[in-house]
């Protein structure tokens, strides 16, 4: 199992901080190099993935901001090539239509982004920060971001639970991967 990190357009140090907050083994991570390619380029993300990952290894995508665009397109492409996508986790992918035949989860820096993004594909369980935080704060420090885990139960019914974004992310990683997380 591999976790593919698709950062947005921001300094690489923020992604390193994000990774420090997730207790994922480095050997299981692939980080798309946004310093070389546009974060939103699904073609470049897919090419990077083909060069660094075997098709027989299932993948989980984690995208942030513009990186969500690259991640969703690469996930579709990976499946067309015969690869397995276990899930896609989108952090602040506002305005990005998210649909696929794999589980999709959204994390948002505020309730408005959560609500308005759901109009373009709500996906599975999701998270939004409460109180709202700055856009980059959600990526840099998910363990300091408190908010609501919105559990989709059936149809339009939902249940909410108080949690941090970091704990929500690790819960998803535990659910979709064999990766052991410590937080």
N, C-alpha and C positions, 0 to 999 in steps of 0.2 A: 504494500500500500504506500502510495506517495501523496503528499500534500503539496499542491502547486499554489504558490503565493503570487498573486498578481497585484502589485502595489499600484497606487495612483501616481499623480504628478506632484511629487513632493521630495524633499531631501531624503536620501537613502537611510540616514540615521533614524528616521521615524519608523521605518520598517524593521531595523535592527532592534529598536525599543519594543515594537509590537511582538517580535519573536522572543524577546527575553521574557515577556509576560505570558507566553504560551509555553508550556513544558512539553514540547514536541522534540523528539530526537532529531538532531540535524541531518542524520543520514536519510531520514524520511522526507526531507524538505527539498523542493526545487523552487528557487526564487527567480521569477522572470526579471531580467535586467532592464528596468525602465530607463537606465542611464544610456542604454544603447538603442532601444526601440521605443516607439510610442506605446504608452500604457494601454491605450484603447485598441491596439492592433491585434485582432483575433488571429490573423494570418501569422504574425510574428510569434504570438504566444504558442500557437499550434506547432509552428516550425521548431521553436525552442523545445517544446515538449517532445516532439518526434526525435530530436537529436539527443535528448537526455533521459528518455524513459522508454521502456519496452511496452509494447501494446498489451502484453499479457499481465501487466501490473495495474490494478484498479487505482483510480485517482480521485482525490477530493480537491476541488478548487476553492480557494479563498481569495476574493477580490475586494479591492477598496476603491471607491470613487470611479475614476476613469478606467481603472483596472477591472471593474466589473464588466465593462463592455468587452474587453479582451477575453476575460474568463468565460463568459457565456458563449461567445462565438467559438472559442477553442474547445469548450466542452461539447458543443454540437459536432464540431469537426472531428474530435477524438472519437466520438461514437460512430461517426460515418466511416472512420478508418478501422473500426472493429474494437476499439478500446472501451473499457467500462468506466463510467463516471458514477461514483458512489453518491456524491452530493456536490452542490455548489452553495457556498456561503458568501453572501454579498453584504459588505459593509458600506453603507451610504451610497448605494447604487441608484441615486435619485434620477428618475427619468429614463431608466433602463428597463425595457420590457424583459421580464424573466419568465421563460417557459422552457420546459424540457421534459423528457420522460425519466427524470431523475429528481430526487428531492432537492428543493431549493429553499434556502433560509435567508431572511433579510435581517440586518441589524441597522438601526437608524439612530442618528444623534439627537433626534427630537420626535415628538409625536406627529407633527405635521408631515415630516419626511416619511415616517412610517405609514401614515394614513394615505398620503398621495401616491407613494410608491406602490402600495398594494393595489391601486387601480390598474397597474401595468403587470400584475401577476403577484398575488399575495404569497404563494408558495406554502410551505409547511410552517411549523412553529417559527416565531420571529421575536425580535427584541427591539425596544426603543428606550432611549435614555430619558430619565425623569428624575431630576430636572434636566432640561436640555444642556448639552455640552457643545463646544466648538467642534466643527467637522473633523479636524485633524486629531483632536483629543480621543475620539473613538478609536482611531487606528493606533496612535502612539501608546495609549495607556488604558486598554480595555478593563483592567482590574480596578481602576478608579472610577469607572463609569457605572453608576447605578441606574436601574430602571426596571422595566417590565418584560418578562418572558411571556409572550402571548402564545398560549397553547391552542392550536386548532383542534377542536374535538370532533364535531360533525357539522357539515354544512356551514352555516353562519354562526354557530355556537362557538364560544371561546372561553378560555379560563386564563386568568393572569396570575403571575407569581413574581414576587420581588427578587431580584438577582443582579449580579454585576454582568457586564458584557463579557468579561474574561471567563467567568464561570460558565456562562451560556455557550461560548465558543468551545471551551474544553469539553463540556457535556456533548456537544455535537461531534467533536473529534472522537470521543470515546464511542459514541454511537455508530459512527461510520467507518472507523478504522480499528486496526489492531494495535494502534499506538497507545502506549500507556502514558497518561498525563498525571502529574503529581499535585496540581493545584485544585 
